[in-house]
């Protein structure tokens, strides 16, 4: 699996993931969906590969 994300992209995803996870844990209710999105963003930034980028042919790094 080839990395297709730049460092700045990974950093933005980590920050956004942490915000979404914070909102999910503090607000409850339907916010758990945002927590799920946060986990996906955190996972993709950890490995440096985004499957959606692969499908669309995008590459930031």
Secondary structure, 3 states (H helix, E strand, C coil): CCCCCCHHHHHHHHHHHHHHHHHHHHHCHHHHHHHHHHHHHHHHHHHCCCHHHHHHCCCCC
